[in-house]
Amino acid sequence: MNKAELITAVAARIGDKKTASEAVEAVIDTITRTVARGEKVAITGFGIFEKVERAARMARNPATGERVRVKKTSVPKFRAGTRLKGVVSGAIKLPAVKAAPAAKPAKAAKAAKAAPAKAAGRRGAAKAAGRAAARATRKVTATRRTATKKTAARRTTGRRGGR
């Protein structure tokens, strides 16, 4: 899932793509700025984002074999939380995803009286949004299956070669 797909998934739960985009951007920006200052961002059950200092060291250029000095550097690090690990391993099941809240009936009735043609267009847009969400779900499921197969294949190959 990339950033655009994440925004679409959040929009499906919130109901507004612009608000979802602003929310995702705000979260990413806040985490980035906080970690850059050297502070930890701990999200209970999800994980911890932190800044880690890597010491200076000697390394080897693989092409020439020459020893080179690598300067000390700071890198971001993420440690998964207990709940996230449980969900990924299958030990914990997530509850069903709630859809975006439905529009209020009073506003829908006023809109239908004022412009009946637009009301039909909204229904079509809602169906299209539902189809897009279904497609996104299918893509995620297919990706997970493929990743599982690749991982299993690698493990089997690694065991035979190691013995």
Summary of the structure (lengths in Angstrom):
residues: 163
radius of gyration: 23.7
end to end distance: 37.0
largest distance: 78.3
contacts: 336
relative contact order: 0.09
helix: 60%
strand: 17%
